[in-house]
Amino acid sequence: MKVTIVGAGHVGLVTGACLAEVGNDVICVDNDKQKIEQIDAGVMPIYEPGLPELVGKNMKKGALRVTTSMEEGVNHALVIFIAVGTPPKTDGEADLSYIEMVAREVALHMDGYRVISEKSTVPVKTGEWVDRTIRLNNRHKVEFDVVSNPEFLREGAAIFDFMYPDRIVVGSGSDRAAEIMRELYQPIIERNFPGCNVLLDEVGPVPLLVTDVKSAELIKHASNSFLATKISFINAVANVCELSGADITLVAKGIGLDHRIGKSFLHAGAGYGGSCFPKDVAAFKKISGDLGYDFRLLEEVSRINQAQRELVVSKIKKTLWIVREKTIGVLGLSFKPDTDDMREAPAVDVIKALQAEGAKIKAYDPQAIPEAEELLQGVEFCKDAYEVACDADTLLFMTEWEEFRTLDLARVKEAMNYPIILDARNMLDPNAVRAQGFEYVGMGRH
Ligand SMILES: NC(=O)c1ccc[n+]([C@@H]2O[C@H](COP(=O)([O-])OP(=O)(O)OC[C@H]3O[C@@H](n4cnc5c(N)ncnc54)[C@H](O)[C@@H]3O)[C@@H](O)[C@H]2O)c1
């Protein structure tokens, strides 16, 4: 099938590469000329494991092309995905101006029937606006359908998540468009693409949930808000553990073994960040309010999340007493491991708050330093964890990168001023750390 993806970012480029990989003829359009030139030259604009290989392979085959021309993209495809950003405004509302701009441009160039698929995360009822915008600008008066096809991929595991999703959601008011979307996803649904490493007979097809457009839009906001709620819930429980002397890792295990709850997203720490949860929780709260429902639960979810960042700072103060002129070594800057994404990363708030207290910051991240340099001033960026540890008064673990789990702690201790570790992600074994002679501070555990 001929497919165009507008927006070649984290979601758009992965979607484009994966749909090309399963047999489609794909063009990715982006209005960032530099980004398009980079991708064309084989340089990925983001760090995502497996992406350079997948993009390279499919560009070489001619199954994937990139361009800045909307006209080329719109003329090419039967299905046009909108995968541009939907960033938050100051009041939490999603800024849909990029979506509107793309809808207008698509409408101007359409010369035949098209399915326009919302891939970006948007508030409920955006589909109605996209539909109206296209109708108003539909120069050639062609038929079209707007569908919602929310994306659930996780950065760092994006290709796997796209190829082996838990479900595919398509919101459509038209049988014709729903059928086209089903056909597009057929190889993924039926586990029938080159290199697929599961068997249909063993795991069954990927569930395809076809709904109306508004329900599909709401599924995405509700899913992310639910996951964020789980994280804030476990962080709140971690605070009670800390006050009572219980251990959150054991409590989370005990909770998670209940199959109605499940084990995932019960990991206490510095809270969630990234480009999705903070903005989607805020946008879901805002749209609910605009519709007449005061979703106060979500306000509390955000408040608890913000408080976790402050808690990390107060734990450092509790450990060091005077923070001024002390050197804090920060390990991990990205909002989670296996990505260079620094959007809403807890490390940024924590570092800024420590700097405001007069602390000196040394930091290392395996991938995110170039991104971090744009957001943080006065930080000494280091080439590895051991350089960070050198003369540090405390070592603060902010992101669970795998390489931090296997550090030579004896070497780290030797390099540090004081042997203090603040594990803001509960990623280390407290006993093993203490056995090396460190003072260990975790989140809701002893
Ligand atoms: N990042 C994730 O993990 C993730 C997961 C699921 C859903 N989403 C949602 O997907 C959407 C995109 O997120 P992202 O992380 O890929 O964003 P991103 O910022 O990485 O990419 C967006 C791209 O759109 C391009 N763009 C903006 N306006 C354009 C226009 N008029 N024409 C062409 N290109 C344009 C930008 O240049 C950019 O490259 C958001 O709504 C987000 O909430 C993101």
The ligand as an ORCA input file, in Angstrom:
! r2SCAN-3c Opt
* xyz 0 1
  N       7.459      9.840     21.417
  C       6.676      8.855     21.820
  O       7.102      7.942     22.519
  C       5.231      8.836     21.414
  C       4.490      7.636     21.571
  C       3.159      7.621     21.175
  C       2.575      8.778     20.671
  N       3.300      9.921     20.547
  C       2.649     11.100     19.974
  O       3.034     11.215     18.615
  C       3.134     12.602     18.249
  C       4.524     12.886     17.711
  O       5.449     12.676     18.752
  P       7.023     12.549     18.471
  O       7.638     12.167     19.749
  O       7.222     11.702     17.269
  O       7.368     14.071     18.115
  P       8.688     14.626     17.427
  O       8.817     16.015     17.901
  O       9.813     13.664     17.613
  O       8.321     14.632     15.871
  C       7.382     15.483     15.286
  C       7.877     15.832     13.887
  O       6.869     16.548     13.198
  C       7.493     17.498     12.373
  N       6.524     18.516     11.967
  C       5.923     19.477     12.706
  N       5.099     20.214     11.951
  C       5.150     19.712     10.699
  C       4.525     20.050      9.479
  N       3.655     21.066      9.398
  N       4.831     19.342      8.382
  C       5.710     18.322      8.443
  N       6.334     17.948      9.585
  C       6.074     18.643     10.702
  C       8.622     18.029     13.233
  O       9.620     18.668     12.465
  C       9.113     16.737     13.895
  O      10.156     16.132     13.164
  C       2.782     13.382     19.501
  O       1.417     13.701     19.464
  C       3.061     12.409     20.617
  O       2.283     12.649     21.750
  C       4.617      9.968     20.890
*
